[in-house]
Each structure stands twice: as structure tokens, then as C-alpha cells.
């Protein structure tokens, strides 16, 4: 019986970890799964040895952050040595997972990385770290495999797991009735991210844009997708101060996007999720000036949004740093929503992006690769 440890650190990783866990159990019902994740992974049969929010140090500052990071490193080091794991699977979240992989490899474990660090976008030097710490990389974009092949790493393209996490089609009328919206109402989705510091920065911007959109077209409805990693007490102060009502839906971001006419979406996995659902959107992203300066130094691509990167051109407007304001979000949303030609063209381009991601089944292919590695 294979004993496998799955490690993730954010809401999207929890979703992909859950689908991977289901696929592992389908391929081998006897497999034993433990991990660090959230409710989705737990519901999929993973025995949690730690929860994601306990490992999220983002938003901490100074000595507090340093102490938290050191504590987590010691915990992970003990965890890797506590059981005779047949494999450890890291999912996305390279900021911490690449460091944890060092401890896993030092413990003599077989290490897989699912949804690999985006070395093609920035930090190409990290491939040398990956090569020393990871035995098998499972990539989700076809253009990633040649990069790892060239570095002499074992790499398998498994397809994109977002296609496993999103339904092929959604019944919009049924969803609108479920969320209490009329068929003719304009509904705007707000996706502020899955990390506390992201929400703290972006919520005022999103609500400012919502207020402007509500004034421009009275009766507009707003639907906020709350990630599993975001606590109610973080959102409530923002929502209580909002001049427009916002309906909050927990852990149903795909449904929120499917029911909406348009999305204001934080850059990340949710951007690709919106593309697969087919919801036109605008991307926003804001971090500290220092973080942006450092990221810009290593950045190797023209865009930051996965939709634009997959398409190879600008499909979705990107409002980044100083451009990420309520006013700019409002202007871009109105420009796209009020021009049917522009709106329909974006939907067509999003459909092309979905087609470029290949076929569903990434979770099954990844599970097969992991189990084959365990038997080798």
C-alpha cells in the first residue's frame, strides 16, 4: 500500500489536491493519503496533518514572519521524517514548497512537483533548485515540458487540472435562481484572491469599482467568491462599509463566474478559471513597490495573466500596481460590457484559450505518474 503525502498552500492548490486525491484513490483504492491542505482535500479522503491557513505567513511582518517561517520549516522537516512516505507531492505555491522540497529530499523521499514553478515566466535560475530537489515534474502547459527536458529532468505533461475542476457547461438560469438573481439582471463577479494580504489590499479597490458600476447602471448585482482560506471576519469589515450590497458565496468560484456577466478578478488561477467558464473579465494585481521591483527584475514575459500567456496576446486587460484602481476597473468594465462586439470577441478568445489547454483528465494522468513512480 502506497503512503503518499500531498502538500499545498492555497485555495486553488486545495482544489487541485482534492481532485488528485480522488484520482489516486480511483487508480488504487488501497492508497493511503495524508497532507497539508483545506476542506476540499479533507473531503476527498486526505488525512490532514496541517491546514493551509496554519502555513500562510503572507501578511506577517518583521520578526513575527521570520519566527513563523522557521517554525514551519522545523515542522515540515519532522513531518518528512515521521513516516516511511513512498512519495511527497508538492502542488504549486513555489515560494514555500521549493524550500520544503529541500527537506523532503534530504529525508530521502521521492519528490513529485505538480503544477510546477513558472520558470518560463520569471526566475529561470530556479530550475537548478528544482533539479536538485525534485525527482519528477508534472507540468500543466505543453510549452513547459521542453524547458525541463532541456535541463535533463524527468517531466510529464499531464494537461491542465482546471479542466477537471470546472464543469463543461453550467445551467445559468438554474444558478441565477439559486443565488437569487433575475434572468435580466446584470451580475458582476468579484474575486479578490485566496490570501489574507491580497484581500486586504484588493477589497477596497473592488468595492470602489462596484459602487461606480452601481451608480452607472442601477440594479447591478455583485457576487463575491470567498476562498476557503479567507475567514469571514476578514471580509465583514469591508462589506459593512460598502455602499452597495454584495452577495458572498463560499468555495464556489466557478459557479460565481458562470452566473455572472463579467468578472473583476485578481491575477492567478482564477483568471484561467474564468476563461474556462467563459466569463469576460478584467485582471487586477497589486503588491508592494519593493515586491514589484524584485518581480520585475526577474520577469521574462510581457503579461502576468495566465489567459494572455496561453493566448500569446492581450485578451484580458491587465490593471497592475498603480493602474489597479477602482476608477480604472470601472472604466474597463463599462467599455467591455457596453460594446457587444468587444464583449463577444473576448468570449471567443476565451473559448480558444480553453481549447488550447487540451483535454480533461490531468488529475488522472498525474495520479498514474505518481503511482508508477512509487512502484519503480
C-alpha positions, -999 to 999 in steps of 0.1 A, spaced: 0 0 0 15 33 -11 17 61 15 16 95 -1 19 130 14 3 159 -5 14 194 3 -3 226 -9 -7 261 5 -36 280 -11 -72 276 -22 -65 266 -58 -40 241 -47 -65 226 -23 -89 221 -52 -63 205 -74 -51 184 -44 -86 172 -38 -90 161 -75 -56 145 -75 -65 126 -43 -98 113 -58 -78 102 -89 -52 84 -68 -79 65 -49 -97 56 -82 -64 42 -96 -55 25 -63 -82 22 -36 -57 10 -11 -35 41 -13 -30 60 20 -32 98 17 -21 125 42 -14 161 36 -14 198 43 -45 214 27 -80 225 32 -116 213 33 -116 201 -3 -87 178 3 -101 166 36 -135 158 19 -116 139 -8 -102 115 18 -69 131 27 -60 129 63 -49 164 71 -17 168 92 -19 205 89 -42 231 75 -33 257 49 -40 288 70 -16 275 96 12 277 69 3 310 53 28 336 66 19 362 40 9 394 56 31 390 86 60 414 90 94 416 107 104 391 134 69 376 135 71 364 100 107 350 105 96 331 136 66 316 118 87 305 88 113 289 110 86 271 130 70 258 97 104 246 84 110 226 116 75 211 114 80 201 78 114 186 85 99 164 113 69 155 91 90 142 63 110 120 87 80 109 107 66 83 83 80 60 56 63 80 28 65 64 -6 62 99 -22 57 135 -14 37 156 -39 40 194 -38 13 214 -55 20 249 -68 29 275 -42 66 275 -51 76 303 -26 74 277 2 71 244 -15 105 246 -32 120 251 2 101 223 18 112 201 -11 148 206 2 138 189 35 119 162 17 148 153 -5 172 154 25 149 129 42 155 105 13 119 108 -1 107 105 -37 96 140 -46 70 150 -72 60 186 -81 25 190 -96 18 224 -112 55 233 -114 70 268 -107 66 290 -137 103 292 -147 92 303 -182 77 335 -167 103 345 -141 132 331 -121 145 307 -147 175 301 -124 151 282 -101 153 252 -124 186 243 -108 169 242 -74 141 221 -88 166 197 -104 183 191 -70 151 188 -50 125 172 -73 125 137 -89 96 141 -113 79 173 -125 42 171 -136 35 202 -158 2 216 -169 11 236 -200 26 219 -231 53 246 -236 67 238 -201 79 203 -209 108 212 -233 122 235 -207 125 207 -181 136 182 -208 164 205 -218 175 207 -181 177 169 -180 148 165 -156 121 138 -157 90 156 -168 55 147 -178 29 169 -194 -4 158 -178 -28 186 -191 -44 214 -171 -63 204 -139 -85 235 -142 -105 214 -168 -112 188 -141 -123 214 -116 -147 233 -138 -179 218 -153 -181 215 -191 -212 236 -190 -233 254 -164 -271 259 -163 -271 297 -159 -308 300 -153 -307 275 -125 -277 291 -109 -293 326 -111 -323 312 -93 -302 295 -67 -283 328 -60 -315 349 -60 -309 368 -92 -334 375 -120 -325 365 -156 -323 400 -169 -301 415 -140 -265 424 -147 -243 404 -123 -206 413 -117 -183 387 -100 -157 399 -75 -127 376 -69 -102 392 -45 -79 362 -41 -72 334 -16 -47 350 7 -54 374 35 -30 401 24 -44 400 -11 -79 405 2 -69 434 24 -53 452 -5 -78 445 -32 -112 446 -14 -113 484 -12 -104 487 -49 -131 461 -59 -158 478 -38 -149 512 -51 -153 498 -87 -186 482 -76 -200 514 -63 -192 532 -95 -207 504 -116 -239 505 -94 -242 543 -100 -237 539 -137 -263 511 -140 -286 510 -111 -298 474 -103 -264 458 -110 -258 429 -86 -224 419 -72 -214 384 -62 -181 378 -43 -164 344 -44 -149 337 -10 -120 313 -10 -118 286 17 -87 302 31 -104 335 38 -122 339 71 -155 357 75 -141 382 99 -116 395 73 -143 402 48 -171 416 70 -155 450 79 -151 458 42 -186 446 33 -202 465 62 -186 498 49 -197 491 13 -224 514 -2 -236 486 -24 -249 452 -13 -226 423 -21 -237 386 -20 -209 363 -7 -206 327 -19 -181 304 -3 -160 279 -22 -180 281 -54 -158 304 -76 -167 285 -108 -204 289 -101 -199 326 -93 -182 331 -126 -207 311 -145 -237 331 -132 -220 365 -138 -219 386 -169 -185 399 -160 -157 394 -135 -132 417 -117 -106 390 -109 -73 390 -91 -44 376 -112 -38 339 -105 -55 306 -111 -89 323 -110 -81 341 -143 -77 308 -161 -108 295 -143 -128 324 -156 -115 317 -191 -126 281 -189 -160 291 -177 -161 317 -204 -168 348 -184 -153 381 -198 -132 399 -172 -106 424 -163 -75 414 -143 -61 433 -113 -30 429 -93 -12 449 -67 17 442 -44 42 464 -25 65 486 -46 95 466 -34 79 432 -42 70 445 -77 105 458 -83 120 425 -74 95 406 -95 100 429 -125 138 422 -123 132 385 -129 101 388 -151 106 373 -186 72 376 -201 51 405 -214 19 397 -194 12 383 -159 -23 369 -166 -24 332 -175 -51 338 -201 -28 362 -220 2 340 -216 -16 310 -230 -31 330 -258 2 347 -266 -15 381 -269 -36 405 -248 -71 391 -244 -79 403 -210 -70 439 -198 -43 438 -170 -45 466 -144 -14 462 -124 1 482 -95 -8 520 -98 -33 511 -126 -52 488 -103 -77 514 -91 -115 514 -87 -118 540 -114 -98 520 -140 -117 488 -132 -149 507 -136 -138 522 -170 -126 489 -184 -157 470 -173 -180 496 -188 -160 497 -220 -163 459 -225 -199 455 -212 -213 483 -233 -197 472 -265 -213 440 -276 -187 435 -304 -158 437 -278 -177 416 -253 -184 388 -278 -149 389 -292 -135 383 -257 -158 353 -252 -145 339 -285 -109 344 -274 -115 328 -241 -130 298 -258 -98 295 -278 -78 296 -246 -99 268 -232 -93 247 -263 -55 253 -261 -54 237 -226 -62 203 -241 -85 176 -227 -97 170 -192 -81 142 -172 -50 159 -158 -57 146 -123 -59 110 -135 -27 113 -156 -9 129 -127 -21 101 -104 -9 74 -128 25 90 -130 28 92 -92 17 56 -86 41 44 -113 69 62 -96 60 46 -63 62 12 -79 95 18 -96 
